[in-house]
Each structure stands twice: as structure tokens, then as C-alpha cells.
Amino acid sequence: MRAGSTAGSNGWDASGSGVTQITNPERKGDHAMHRPCVDMHSADWHRLQQSAAFWDVNPTTLDPQRHAAWIIARILQFGTWDEWLALFRCYPAATIQHALTQRGVPDHIRRFWTPYFSPDDSFTGAEPFPSLTNPTPHSLLKQAVQTCDMITHRGTRQDFLDLYALVLDGVSLTDIFDAVVVSTPSCNLANLLRRLWYFVEVEQDLGAGPSIHQAIKQPISAYLRRTLPSGQKPRNI
């Protein structure tokens, strides 16, 4: 899934498309920004160089330090989710946030990503997810936490299915559990984990549906092993 659609003209504004694009890697904004140290031999940088976001330039000529703001803006606008992950591993969050303030970044791209860096948000710094069903990357995790909270208070069948859909989309249950602990201290995590086993009942309701129980068994067990005090083991499930 891409944050923006591909634009096909040179210049700041793709005429008729409604999409603004950044086309000049040598803009002054890059020089004004603190240049991060990026390993040019890393797999993440190699992944970014292969991005279709650089369709109009020779990616081998890009300098990850000197062209940082331009590279970041292009990936945030046209990159795939795995390219977003590579970008966040290559560049510090502060550098990415600064790139969003540069001239030429489309307003809808800026609005999409800016809340992700809000200092008042407990999910700041989490990696982007492969599926975005809400306006901003961090809102998906918020939705998952809210769903977990409802499940602990006798959630409906739909709540279980909503959480299961997030798991299928690649959202880590461990990340969700950690976010629940941070953002909803009143949530009874033990009760939540017990209720998640009711997924098997939802599966029975679905008939020939996917194996919900197996999909969540391993990540929940892994989370318990990581969080239980030393010497304790999770019960057989």
C-alpha cells in the first residue's frame, strides 16, 4: 500500500493529478538539515535504492546524507510499507520528522505522517505497519489497543474478528500487548490473554474459516515467555 499515488510530470506540481512531487535532490533544505550517518552498505539502504519512488533519477547517484530530506520525502510519499521500515531503520526519527517540514512535501503526505511524531502520543517511534486502515500509521495501533480493552470487558464476536484481522495483516500481538500495558494501565492483561483463547469459539462460528487459534497461539506464548518472571512457564494451551 502506498501513501500517495505516482505522479508523472516534472516540477513541484503534477498538473491535473492533485499530487505534488519533490523532483530535485539538490534542494537547499537538504543542506540546512543535520546530515545523519547512514551505512551505504546496509541492506536497508540497498532496499531504498531499488525503490520505484526514484523512477526519475539514477538511484546510484543518491547520497543518503546529502540528499536525506529528498530521499525521505520520496519514500514517505511513494514508498511501499517495507520501504518505510527500511527508511525508519536508516534514518533517525528526528531526521524524518524534519524532512516533513521541507518545502515541496505534499500537504496530504505531511498530514498523514505528522501525528506519528507527536510528542504527546505514547506510540511515537513504533515502526509503521504493513496495513493502514486509518488516516495515520499510529492510529492502527490505537485501534488495536481499544479493541483489546473492549475484549477484556466482554467484547463482542466482532471485536475478536477485528483483532484477528490485524494479526493477519502482520501487526505483532507483542507490540499490541506492550502498547496496552503502556496506554491502558487499568486493562487486566491476564484477563485479556484468557479471553483471547475464545478465538477458537469464533473460529467454530466461522465454520471453514481460517485457523484463528493457531494464528495467535505462538505469538501469545512468546509474549508470555518474555514477560513472565524468571523460572515461571506459561500453562499449556
N, C-alpha and C positions, 0 to 999 in steps of 0.2 A: 504494500500500500504506500502511496506517495503523498507527501504533504501538499504538493502542488502539481499542476499539470505542465507538461513540457511546452515551452514557448518556442516559436520558430523564427524569430526575427532578431536582428542585431539592434543594439541600443538599450535604453533603460526600459522602454515600454513596448511590449509585444502588441502591435496595433491590432485592435479588434478582439484580442483574446482575453483582455482583462487581467493578464498576468504580467507583472513586472519582473524583469530578469536582470541579474548582475552579469555583465559581459566583459568587464575589464579587470584582470587580476592585478593591474598595477595602480589601482586607485590609491589616493593619498591616505584613506582611512586605515589601510593595512600598515603603513609606516608609522602611523600615530599610535597603533596598538602595541602593547607589550608583546614581543615575539616569544612564543612558547618553544620549548625544546622538544621536537618531535623526532623520533627514531625513524629515519628514512628507510631503514632496512627491516622494519617491523612488518608483520603480516597485515596489521590493520592499515598501515599507510599504503601497502601494496593493494589492499582491497579498495581503498578510496581512489587510487589511481585508475582502477578499472571501471569506475562508476560511469554510467551513461550520463550523469549530470554534467560531465565535461565534454559533451559532444562537439563543442565548437572550438576546443583548444587541444593542443598536444599535451596530454597529462604528464608526460615525462619531463616537460619543462617547468612544471609547477614546483615551487619551493614551499614546503609546509610551514616554514617560519615567515618568509617574506609575503606570501600570498594567503596567510592564515584566514583573514576576515573573508576574503573572496571564496576560498575553498569551503569554509564553514557555511556561509550563506547559500552556496550552491547545493551542498548536501542537505541542509535543512529544508530547502525548497523542493528539490527534485530527487533526493536520495531514497533508497529503499530502507526498510527497517534495519537490516543487517548492516547497512552503511551508516545508519545513525549510531548503532552500537560501536562500530569501528571509530567513528568520529569522536564519540564521548570517551573512548579509551585513548585516543591520540591527543586530544586537547583538554586542558583544564576547563571546568565548568565556567569559571570566570571569563576565560577567553571566548567561549561560545556565547555567553551572555553579552559580552561586549560587541561581538560581531553583529548581534541582532540590532544594535543601535546605529549601525552604519548606514549612510545614505544609499538608497537603492534597494534595500531589503523590502519586499512587498509587505504591505500592511497586514494582509491576512496571514502571512508566514510569521510576522512579528507577534501578532495576537495569538497565534497557535502555540508558540513556544515560550513567550514571556512569562505566563503564570507558572511554568515549570521551574523557574528560577526564583520564585517569590520567597523571600527570607522568612515569611510567616507561615510557610507551608511545611508540614512535617515530612512530606515526600520529596522535598528538594534533593536532587542528587541521585535518585533512583534511575536505573537505566530505562530508556524507552522500551515499550512493549511492541511485539510484532503485530498486534491488532489494536486499532484505536477506534472505539465505538463512541467516544465522547469528544468534545471540542479540543481538549488538551491532553497531552500524554499522562500527566499526573492524575487526571480525573478518573482514569480507568482503575487505578489502584484504590482511589477513594470509593468508587462504586463497589469494588470487591470487599472493602472493609465494612461498608454499610450493609452489604448482603450478609456478611458473616455475623454482624450484630443482630440482624433480623433472624438469622438461623438460630442463634442462641436464645431468642425469645419466641420459640415455637414458630419458626419460619414456615412458609408455605412450600408446596411442591415446586412452585416456580422459582423460589429463592435457591433451592438446591440446583435446579437446572441452570439458572443464571451463573452460579459459581462454577458449575461443571463446564459451561461454555467457555469461561475464562481459562480454565485448565486446558481445554482443547486448543485454545488459541495460543498457548505457550506461556501464559502467566504462571510464575512459580508460586506454588502454595506456600513455600517457605517465606517468600517475600511478603505474601499476604498476611501470614501469621505474625511475622515481625512487625508489619505495619499496624495490625490490630493491637498488639501489645503497646506500641508507642502512642497511637492516636486514640485508642479506646481502652484506657486502663480499667474501666469498670466491667469490660467484657470478660466473662468467665471462659478462659481459653480451654480449660479441661472440659467444660460443658460443650463448647464448640466442637472439639475433637470427637467427643462421643456422638454428637448429633450428625457429624459428617458421615458416620458409618451408616446412617439412614439412606445414604445414596443408593445402597443396594436395594432398598424398597422402591425408590424412584425407578431404578432400572427395571424392576419387575413390572411396574406400571407401564413402562415403555414397551414391554413385550420383547421384540427382537432388536431393541436399541443397542447402542454401544456399551461396552463394559465399563460402567461408571466406577464400580468398586475397585477394579484393577487399576484404573487410571489414577486414582488418588491414594491407593494403598502405599506404594513405595515412597512418594514424597512426604506423606504424613509420618510414616515410620522413620524416615531420615530426619525429619524435624524433631521428633521425639528423642531420637538418639543424640542429637546435637544439643538439645536443651535440658534433658533430664540431668539431675545431679550425678556425679561420677559414681559408678557402681550400680545404678538402677537401670533396669531394662524395661522397654515398653511391653505390655502384656501382648500375648499372641492375639492376632486379629484375623 
